[in-house]
Amino acid sequence: MGTIRTGGCACGAVRYEVEGEPYQSGLCHCTKCRKLTGSIFSATANWRRSKFKMDGEINTYDKRSFCPICGSRLFFMFDDGVEVFVGTLDTAPDNIRPMVEVWTVRREPWLPAIPGVRLYDENEPASSSQ
């Protein structure tokens, strides 16, 4: 068994855990992510669904899941994966470094790129999460 990370919403009604390391992680500056997070980018990490467990009731909007009580945005489930908003993990720092940064054409000009991270003006080619 690999590393287990736990997370959940602000009120504690929804809890989840992911096992092992994410197969993808990154920052997205697209308009949708900015609006969904209320921030200038989203920070996410992806695991296979088989490595994800959840307790509690969720609601969804545009396939993104959130707590119906406190409204915390939690994750986006797709085919065989789950994309977790890294800020909902219990521990910080969580040691998950971005692998990619997408929609950099919308990155705030004062926010520098992270050295060693693959950059894409728009979506990453063949991306299954955005």
N, C-alpha and C positions, 0 to 999 in steps of 0.2 A: 504494500500500500504506500502511495506517495503522500506528499504534503496535503493536509486538509486545511482549507481556508473556509471560514464561516462569515456570513454577512446577513444583512436584513434591513428592514425599514427603520425609520426614526422611532416609531412607537413600539416596535418589537412584535407586532402581530404577524409579520411574515419573516421567516427565517430560511436561510438556504446554506448549503455547503457545496464546495467544489473540491474535487480531488486532483492532485497533481499540478503540473504547470500548464498554463494556457498554451494553446497552439498558435494563437495570434493575440496581439495586443496593440493598441494604438490610440491616437488622438484623431478626432474628426472635427473640422471647422465648418461643416455644411450648415445651411440655414436650419434644417430640421433639427439637428443635434443642438444647435445653439438655443432654439426655442424649447426643446424638450428638457434641457438641463437648466435653462435660465442663466447660462454661463457662456463664455466665448468659445468653448469647445467641450466635447465629451471625451472622457477617458474610459476605455472599455477593454475587456479581455475576454477571449472566447475559449470555451471548453466544449468537449463532446457532451451530448445529453446524458450519456451513460456515466459521466463523472459529476453529474449535478443532481442534488436532492433538494426538495423544498417542502416546507410546512407552512400552512396558513392559506388564507384566501387572497386571491389577486384579482384585479380588473385589468383589462388591456385597452389600449388605444393604439391603433395602427401597428399591431403586433407587439407593442412595448408594454411590459407588465409593470404595474404599480400597486401600492397598498391602497385599498379603498378607504382606510381609516385616516391615515396621515398624508397620503398622496405621494410618498417617496417613490421615485422612479427606480426600478430595480434591475431589470434585464429584458432582453429581447430574445425570444425563443424562435428558432428556425430549424427546418429539416432535422439534422442530426446534431445541432449545436445550440449553445446558449451564449449570448453576449451580455456579460455582466458589467454594469456601471461600477468601475473600480472604487469609487467613493463610498459604495454601500458595503464594502468589506469591513469587518470589525477591527482589523489591525492596520495601523499606519505608522511608519511606512510599510507597505505590503510587498516591496521588492519586485514589483511587476513593472519592468521598463518597457516603454512603447517600442514596438518593432516597426510600425508604420505611422505615418501622419498623412491624412487625406484631406482633400479640399483645402489645400494650402493657399489657393488663390483667395480664400476668405479669412486666412489667418490675420489677426491684428498685426499691423506692421511693427509694433514695438515688442512683439513676442518672438524671441529668437527660435530658430530651429534647434532640435536636439541633435548633437553630433552622433553620427552612426545610424540614424533612423532613416529608413527609406521614405522619400517624399513623393507625393502624387498631387498634381494640381487639382484633380477631381477625385473620383473613386479609384481605388486600387483595382487593376485589371482582374477580372474573374472573382471579384469580392462577393461573398454570399451573405454578407451581413448588412449592407447599406443599399 
